[in-house]
């Protein structure tokens, strides 16, 4: 039985199922484990996390006198819901189809929208006024895929090559904005507008020379000043266009603003940054740091979320960021993880039951130092005794076929 208790009720011998609160800010990448020592207990209590889920079927129960404080698993995650309530939205998880069902459709949408965005942006650079009506079918196609299974298109869009980075980045941020909008409970029109904003947010990069955009080393101060012009350039281009809404204009101009007032171009303070610009800031950074560029390899998705957690205070709206994590999962599709059993696998699907228990395609034994026939493991299945022990660095393991493993995971029998 799963119970939610105060951290000060934890005891050695309890089986920790999940820590509550800011999911990535505690000291344990093992998310489910038996508390075996006072040292582990002390680390949990010092982390700042206030509540935890325990599994009494696998470890010690709460002391009888403390039992009334424990909650059953039907209770919702109140902490983040309260944070989201201050911006007037609620957390919603849409019904989804499987990643395997969506993969072929999402791949086709990625290819088609990349080419269409390239044409749209190139024409804008050549002086043709951008028409939102030309972009709306692209947003609708991306939204349809995200509604069916958000992880599929978002993960595929992460696999960019340098020549089409700006165009695929626009597709990816559109998809991320739509997924986040759904998670926040925004209505259909707001979600569509957020998607349009994501698609058009970086159109101003058409005015930055490619030798600066793709420079393999550190930018000079002069070059960075040129890069910092792209929000204003994009905003000007959109103003000269037709049918571009206020939300897209706002996100284009303000997606590099930060909550502490150190962003650009206007160094806005938190109270002056709109909901959509706050969303755009999170989505833009996540796709940028998970993508391969000419000058760096992208970070693993789970590592990227961990890094963003470190930057969150001052940079992002924390409630928006927490909702973003919910929309992707703590271990997004493509994350390399080690299970408690010693097997290594790649996350291929999120679970509706728990952010901490995705579907993993396991293919390597650390005990035998050898690969084996890939197998799907649904960690949310009560029959599974396994769980994620840690994330793993893909650069350390150098599995050359990691991306193809998760992309073709639907062909592996469940």
Buried (B, 14 or more C-beta within 10 A) or exposed (E): EBBBBBBEBBBBEBBBBBBBBBBBBBEBBEBBBBBEEEEBBEBBEEBEBEBBBBBBEBBBBBEEEBEEBBBEBEEEBEBBBEBBEEEEBEBBEBEBEBBBBBBEBBBEBBEBBBEBBBEBBEBBEEEEEBBBEBBBEBBEBBBBBBBBBBBBBBBBBBBBEBEBBBBBBBBBBBBBBBBBBBBBBBEEEBBBBBBBBBBBBBBBBBBBEEEBBBBEEEBEEEBEEBBBBBBBBBBBBBEEBEBBBEBBBBBBBBBBBBBEBEBBBBEBBEEEBBBBBBBBBBBBBBBBBBBBBEEEEBBBBBBBBBBBBEEBEEBBBBBBBBBBBBBBBBBBBBBBBBBBBBBBBBBBBBBEBBBBBBBBBBBBBEEEEEEEEBBBBBBBEEEBEBBBBBBBEBEEEEBEEBBEBBBBBBEBEE
